[in-house]
Amino acid sequence: MIEYFLDKLCRLAAILK
């Protein structure tokens, strides 16, 4: 479950950047 959350966070960070 953490991996899924990390993946979503990574994508969100990329969009914000």
N, C-alpha and C positions, 0 to 999 in steps of 0.2 A: 504493500500500500504506500510505503514511503517513496518508493521509486516512482510511482505514478504521480505523487504530489510533487516530487522534485522535478519531474519532466514538465509538469504544468507550470511550475515556478520558473523554470528555465525559459520556457516559451514566453511567459508573461514578461520576464526581464528583457528578453530580446525585443519584444514589441515596444516596451517602454523606452529602451535604449534607442 
